[in-house]
């Protein structure tokens, strides 16, 4: 079994980009200033509740840089990063693949529920995130 040392800085950045980006996508479907604070707290609670390699990757080091020009650019970065993160974990820490999926989906769900319940657009984005996290055929 390969331990956390098997993850490179680049691997950790992919996991962070995927996880934080997923939260960003859900949060920006239905933006609002008050909502942003509640949503940030909700997501950080989910990340802090992670374990193993996933917790280490999500709670240490620098924050990822996401595109700022459009939500479409963010999606084009984040959705592939989700699949890449799963592949990295499957190769280097297979016992943490399920943990990563659960943490990302829990954070996305918490963000959606943090302010006035889950909007249909948020639910649709969570489904896109779930599909990106799915095992390849």
VMD Tcl script that draws the C-alpha trace (Angstrom):
set ca {
  {0.00 0.00 0.00}
  {1.31 3.47 -0.91}
  {1.04 6.09 1.81}
  {0.40 9.85 1.62}
  {4.07 10.43 0.74}
  {3.14 9.07 -2.68}
  {1.17 12.21 -3.46}
  {3.21 14.92 -5.11}
  {2.58 18.63 -4.61}
  {0.95 18.60 -8.04}
  {-1.33 15.71 -7.00}
  {-2.38 17.62 -3.88}
  {-3.10 20.70 -5.97}
  {-5.31 18.64 -8.32}
  {-7.30 17.34 -5.32}
  {-7.65 20.87 -3.94}
  {-8.61 22.34 -7.31}
  {-11.25 19.65 -7.72}
  {-12.72 19.94 -4.22}
  {-12.60 23.71 -3.78}
  {-13.67 24.18 -7.40}
  {-16.73 21.95 -6.91}
  {-17.76 24.09 -3.95}
  {-17.18 27.24 -6.00}
  {-19.35 25.93 -8.84}
  {-22.28 25.15 -6.53}
  {-21.88 28.43 -4.67}
  {-21.88 30.49 -7.83}
  {-25.01 28.93 -9.28}
  {-27.00 31.04 -6.81}
  {-24.60 33.78 -5.58}
  {-25.22 36.26 -2.80}
  {-23.04 38.04 -0.23}
  {-24.69 36.58 2.89}
  {-24.81 33.18 1.27}
  {-21.08 33.22 0.50}
  {-20.09 33.34 4.17}
  {-22.54 30.60 5.18}
  {-21.48 28.46 2.22}
  {-17.77 28.88 2.97}
  {-18.27 27.74 6.54}
  {-20.36 24.78 5.42}
  {-17.72 23.64 2.93}
  {-14.83 24.05 5.35}
  {-16.65 21.83 7.86}
  {-16.93 19.06 5.28}
  {-13.26 19.34 4.32}
  {-12.15 19.33 7.96}
  {-14.15 16.13 8.48}
  {-12.12 14.28 5.86}
  {-9.54 11.67 6.82}
  {-6.24 10.28 5.61}
  {-4.61 11.52 2.44}
  {-7.72 13.51 1.51}
  {-7.70 15.55 4.73}
  {-3.98 16.21 4.40}
  {-4.36 17.34 0.77}
  {-7.36 19.60 1.41}
  {-6.24 21.24 4.63}
  {-2.56 22.00 3.99}
  {-0.65 24.07 1.48}
  {-1.77 26.90 -0.76}
  {-5.28 27.37 -2.09}
  {-5.82 26.53 -5.75}
  {-6.15 29.26 -8.34}
  {-9.34 29.01 -10.36}
  {-10.06 30.94 -13.56}
  {-11.82 34.23 -12.90}
  {-13.16 35.23 -16.30}
  {-16.23 33.03 -16.51}
  {-18.04 30.21 -14.79}
  {-17.64 28.18 -18.00}
  {-13.86 28.41 -17.62}
  {-14.17 27.29 -14.01}
  {-16.27 24.30 -15.10}
  {-13.75 23.48 -17.83}
  {-11.03 23.38 -15.15}
  {-12.89 21.81 -12.23}
  {-14.91 18.99 -13.81}
  {-11.84 17.36 -15.43}
  {-9.88 17.92 -12.19}
  {-12.50 15.88 -10.31}
  {-11.92 12.90 -12.59}
  {-8.17 13.37 -12.46}
  {-8.25 13.49 -8.64}
  {-10.12 10.17 -8.55}
  {-7.55 8.63 -10.92}
  {-4.65 9.92 -8.79}
  {-6.18 8.49 -5.64}
  {-7.06 5.19 -7.31}
  {-3.40 4.83 -8.29}
  {-1.70 6.15 -5.14}
  {-4.19 5.80 -2.27}
  {-7.08 3.59 -3.42}
  {-8.53 3.36 0.10}
  {-9.17 7.14 -0.06}
  {-11.13 7.30 -3.33}
  {-14.48 6.87 -1.55}
  {-13.46 9.37 1.13}
  {-12.67 11.99 -1.52}
  {-15.96 11.47 -3.33}
  {-17.94 11.62 -0.10}
  {-16.17 14.77 1.12}
  {-16.60 16.62 -2.18}
  {-20.27 15.68 -2.48}
  {-20.94 16.47 1.20}
  {-19.28 19.89 0.80}
  {-21.29 20.61 -2.35}
  {-24.50 19.54 -0.64}
  {-23.75 21.61 2.48}
  {-23.05 24.65 0.31}
  {-26.33 24.20 -1.54}
  {-28.29 23.84 1.71}
  {-26.51 26.67 3.56}
  {-28.75 29.42 2.23}
  {-32.48 29.00 1.58}
  {-32.39 25.32 0.61}
  {-31.21 23.61 -2.56}
  {-32.18 25.43 -5.75}
  {-32.81 23.31 -8.87}
  {-29.71 24.84 -10.49}
  {-27.61 23.80 -7.49}
  {-28.99 20.26 -7.62}
  {-28.12 20.10 -11.33}
  {-24.56 21.25 -10.65}
  {-24.17 18.67 -7.88}
  {-25.23 15.99 -10.37}
  {-22.57 17.21 -12.82}
  {-20.01 17.00 -10.03}
  {-21.22 13.49 -9.10}
  {-20.85 12.41 -12.75}
  {-17.31 13.82 -12.90}
  {-16.41 11.83 -9.77}
  {-17.84 8.56 -11.14}
  {-15.67 5.60 -12.00}
  {-14.83 5.47 -15.70}
  {-16.47 2.69 -17.68}
}
mol new
graphics top color blue
foreach p $ca { graphics top sphere $p radius 0.5 }
foreach p [lrange $ca 0 end-1] q [lrange $ca 1 end] { graphics top cylinder $p $q radius 0.2 }
display resetview
